[in-house]
Amino acid sequence: YIQANKDTKNTFRNVFNLKIGGEARAGIFRFRAGYGFQPDVYKADFNELDKRVRSSDANTLSFGAGIRNETFFLDISYNRTSFG
């Protein structure tokens, strides 16, 4: 596994993923929003086509709403992830 470990270290870099979000409550209603950032994990330089296909930073926005009481709950959400 020595060569595989070297290849991994030469290809990937350490990253820190960021996720933050919150929820607001108003009676039985719930409203949520969040943001996530996942940076590119590749060290190596790729040609432009390979870079677009294989790697890039990802930004995710999420929104949600719901109704909750003692006997049931209903939630709906929307997530959008963009790369680049």
MINUPA-321821 format. One record per residue (C-alpha): residue number from 1; x, y, z. Coordinates in nm, 4 decimals. Example, Ala and Ser with C-alpha at 12.3 -4.5 7.8 and 13.67 -1.06 7.14 Angstrom:
BEGIN
[donu 1 [1.2300 -0.4500 0.7800]]
[donu 2 [1.3670 -0.1060 0.7140]]
***
This chain:
BEGIN
[donu 1 [0.0000 0.0000 0.0000]]
[donu 2 [0.3016 0.2314 0.0102]]
[donu 3 [0.2650 0.3379 -0.3542]]
[donu 4 [-0.1130 0.3766 -0.3201]]
[donu 5 [-0.0626 0.6031 -0.0178]]
[donu 6 [0.1910 0.8135 -0.2103]]
[donu 7 [-0.0461 0.8421 -0.5057]]
[donu 8 [-0.3268 0.9505 -0.2743]]
[donu 9 [-0.1089 1.2152 -0.1078]]
[donu 10 [0.0048 1.3437 -0.4470]]
[donu 11 [-0.3494 1.3617 -0.5874]]
[donu 12 [-0.5599 1.4917 -0.2970]]
[donu 13 [-0.5259 1.7716 -0.0436]]
[donu 14 [-0.6808 1.8256 0.2973]]
[donu 15 [-0.9952 2.0374 0.2939]]
[donu 16 [-1.2415 2.1770 0.5433]]
[donu 17 [-1.6125 2.1543 0.4580]]
[donu 18 [-1.8353 2.4324 0.5893]]
[donu 19 [-2.2036 2.3847 0.6648]]
[donu 20 [-2.4255 2.6334 0.8432]]
[donu 21 [-2.7995 2.6593 0.8801]]
[donu 22 [-3.0861 2.7545 1.1011]]
[donu 23 [-3.4546 2.7101 1.1698]]
[donu 24 [-3.7204 2.9613 1.2701]]
[donu 25 [-4.0433 2.8539 1.4383]]
[donu 26 [-4.3755 3.0346 1.4368]]
[donu 27 [-4.6465 2.8287 1.6034]]
[donu 28 [-4.6836 2.5094 1.4033]]
[donu 29 [-4.4807 2.6483 1.1094]]
[donu 30 [-4.1087 2.5843 1.0548]]
[donu 31 [-3.8752 2.7652 0.8145]]
[donu 32 [-3.5210 2.6485 0.7433]]
[donu 33 [-3.2235 2.7716 0.5414]]
[donu 34 [-2.8684 2.6543 0.5058]]
[donu 35 [-2.5434 2.6922 0.3166]]
[donu 36 [-2.2669 2.4445 0.2501]]
[donu 37 [-1.9234 2.4840 0.0920]]
[donu 38 [-1.7153 2.1858 -0.0147]]
[donu 39 [-1.3805 2.2882 -0.1652]]
[donu 40 [-1.2029 2.1073 -0.4463]]
[donu 41 [-1.0071 1.8118 -0.3044]]
[donu 42 [-0.7647 1.7660 -0.5955]]
[donu 43 [-0.4072 1.8967 -0.5823]]
[donu 44 [-0.3139 1.8037 -0.9346]]
[donu 45 [-0.3632 2.0368 -1.2265]]
[donu 46 [-0.5902 1.8935 -1.4909]]
[donu 47 [-0.6599 2.0198 -1.8369]]
[donu 48 [-0.9695 2.2410 -1.8515]]
[donu 49 [-1.2119 1.9669 -1.9600]]
[donu 50 [-1.0922 1.7232 -1.6922]]
[donu 51 [-1.1141 1.9933 -1.4241]]
[donu 52 [-1.4763 2.0769 -1.5124]]
[donu 53 [-1.5744 1.7096 -1.5124]]
[donu 54 [-1.3690 1.5831 -1.2186]]
[donu 55 [-1.3301 1.8602 -0.9654]]
[donu 56 [-1.4413 2.1995 -0.8508]]
[donu 57 [-1.5702 2.3761 -0.5435]]
[donu 58 [-1.9330 2.3068 -0.4583]]
[donu 59 [-2.1721 2.5606 -0.3062]]
[donu 60 [-2.5072 2.4379 -0.1779]]
[donu 61 [-2.8051 2.6504 -0.0754]]
[donu 62 [-3.1039 2.4884 0.0920]]
[donu 63 [-3.4445 2.6174 0.1935]]
[donu 64 [-3.7273 2.4379 0.3653]]
[donu 65 [-4.0637 2.4858 0.5280]]
[donu 66 [-4.2842 2.2637 0.7330]]
[donu 67 [-4.5897 2.2237 0.9501]]
[donu 68 [-4.5693 2.0250 1.2716]]
[donu 69 [-4.8157 1.9451 1.5463]]
[donu 70 [-4.8587 1.6632 1.7974]]
[donu 71 [-4.9971 1.4106 1.5472]]
[donu 72 [-4.8247 1.4791 1.2131]]
[donu 73 [-4.5635 1.6768 1.0291]]
[donu 74 [-4.5180 1.7866 0.6681]]
[donu 75 [-4.1929 1.9176 0.5235]]
[donu 76 [-4.0820 2.0469 0.1863]]
[donu 77 [-3.7312 2.1466 0.0876]]
[donu 78 [-3.5259 2.2810 -0.1995]]
[donu 79 [-3.1522 2.2306 -0.2516]]
[donu 80 [-2.9371 2.3877 -0.5210]]
[donu 81 [-2.5747 2.2931 -0.5704]]
[donu 82 [-2.3489 2.4857 -0.8055]]
[donu 83 [-1.9949 2.4014 -0.9047]]
[donu 84 [-1.7153 2.6316 -1.0064]]
***
